[in-house]
Amino acid sequence: MNILIQHNALLPVSQYGGTERMVWWLGKYLNELGHKVTFLVKEGSSCPFAKVLPYDENKSINEQIPNDIDIVHLNSTYEATQKPQIVTVHGNPHNSEKLAINTVFVSKNHAERHGGEAFVYNGIDFDEYGKPDFNLPRKHLHFLAKAAWRVKNVKGAIEIAKRSHHKLVVMGGSRLNFKMGFRFTPDLNVRFHGMIGGQEKLQILNQSKALLFPVLWHEPFGLAIVESLYMGSAVFGTTYGSLPELIHPEVGFLSNHQHELVEQLKNVDHFSPKLCHEYAQDVFSAKAMTEKYITYYETVLAGKPLNSQTPKALESYPKFLPFSE
């Protein structure tokens, strides 16, 4: 197949960027499986395994699709195209957003909440992570998300770590924040690393006992969950969105009550880093993600819809889901 993958972002990404990583890894494994890939992405992007075209927001998608493309895979916008298409929704769409019959979600819960059936779990490229060192001491907990985004609940993670007497490393935020409500964290048992990637992030993950992920919204998927599991960290979070699908009792604990998460962290050393790693390796590979997308491409090219009805964005979402003491 000759596949056009669109995303309004710069490729490759060096630090933060969940969707960008998924798009890149999908293209890489499609290429390895013998398919031809064209990226329609932000000007300035480059790629050794795919053709790169600059995406122009002022033009329609149709004007930018080469004639030899078999199927279009949209990732940051929906627009009906003359070519067969699928559209992956990576977030929780707002009520003004129109969804397509061939919309693909990133978890079963994500799909069901919008009246759809088609979903593909995001997968990571293990080549970029290497093998975790299970002999390293695990000395802290970690938080991995945009801390300024209040639904990610860095305040809750800091309080959980404090009450359970653990050190916390925050990746994705700073000690002083003004962006989405004032927050200052004086606790020196909490270390902030800002937006980091590469070996620095992997070293922190490899020495962490657990990811704290007390999100206050319905998480569509959660790349931080998979990255943390792969590097041997258990996951402690709320029960919203995809989390009950992704986290079973052998690799983490879920609760919407802070005191229950604190209590269970007393047993955090009982989780096996090797088992967490093997679970992520078995379920969340970029190759498995790519193979699932290929089946969806083939379904669409055969003229069949991916969902039995057109999914719909919800009219409204709660600003914050409950998280009690």
Beta strands, then each sheet from edge to edge (+ up, - down):
strand 1: 2-6
strand 2: 36-41
strand 3: 51-54
strand 4: 71-74
strand 5: 85-88
strand 6: 103-104
strand 7: 140-144
strand 8: 168-171
strand 9: 176-177
strand 10: 183-184
strand 11: 190-192
strand 12: 208-213
strand 13: 234-237
strand 14: 252-254
sheet 1: 3+ 2+ 1+ 4+ 5+ 6+
sheet 2: 11+ 8+ 7+ 12+ 13+ 14+
sheet 3: 9+ 10-
end
